[in-house]
């Protein structure tokens, strides 16, 4: 699913509370993510990250991936929820 978001802007929240926003360049089956045009959400807390423009993030340190609202297909989520409710 995440491969369909390549080229879109996403925000990664890491387990160390660092949040990085950038353009999704690539993602693999382990959820390792490569971002371009990155910026840190809280620059005052992480000033050393202001100079980083491209980064690779290992999937095991990612807590959340925030998707753009336009990339979420609500109908697919509704269908999956209905199927799960019928099966329970």
C-alpha positions in Angstrom: 0.0 0.0 0.0 2.7 2.5 0.9 4.3 2.1 -2.5 1.3 3.8 -4.0 2.2 6.9 -1.9 5.6 7.4 -3.5 5.9 11.1 -4.4 3.4 12.2 -1.8 4.3 14.1 1.4 4.1 12.0 4.6 5.1 12.5 8.2 7.0 9.9 10.1 6.7 9.9 13.9 9.6 7.9 15.3 9.8 6.1 18.6 12.2 8.7 20.0 9.4 11.3 19.5 11.1 12.9 16.4 8.6 13.7 13.6 10.0 14.1 10.1 7.9 15.4 7.2 9.1 14.8 3.6 8.3 13.4 0.2 8.2 9.6 0.2 10.9 8.4 -2.2 10.8 4.7 -1.5 9.6 2.1 1.0 10.3 -1.7 1.2 8.7 -4.7 2.8 10.3 -4.0 6.2 8.8 -0.4 6.1 12.3 1.1 5.7 11.5 4.5 4.3 13.5 7.0 2.2 12.4 10.6 2.4 13.5 13.6 0.3 12.9 17.3 1.0 12.7 16.6 4.7 12.0 19.0 7.5 11.5 18.4 11.2 8.2 19.2 12.8 9.8 20.6 16.0 12.9 22.5 14.8 13.5 24.1 18.2 13.9 20.7 19.9 16.0 19.2 17.1 18.0 22.1 15.6 20.7 19.7 14.3 18.2 18.1 12.0 17.5 21.4 10.1 20.3 20.7 7.7 19.1 17.2 6.7 17.3 17.2 3.4 17.2 13.5 2.6 17.1 10.6 5.0 16.7 6.9 5.3 14.6 5.6 8.3 14.7 2.0 9.5 11.2 0.5 9.8 11.8 -0.7 13.3 12.1 2.8 14.7 8.9 4.1 13.1 5.9 4.6 15.4 3.4 6.1 13.0 3.2 7.2 9.4 0.8 10.0 8.8 -0.7 9.9 5.3 -2.1 12.8 3.4 -5.9 12.9 3.6 -6.3 12.7 -0.2 -4.4 9.4 -0.2 -6.8 7.6 2.1 -9.5 5.7 0.3 -12.4 5.7 2.8 -14.4 3.2 0.8 -11.8 0.5 1.1 -11.7 1.1 4.9 -15.4 0.9 5.1 -15.5 -2.4 3.2 -12.7 -3.9 5.4 -14.6 -2.8 8.5 -17.8 -4.4 7.3 -16.1 -7.6 6.4 -14.5 -7.8 9.8 -17.8 -7.1 11.6 -19.5 -9.9 9.7 -16.7 -12.3 10.5 -16.8 -11.6 14.3 
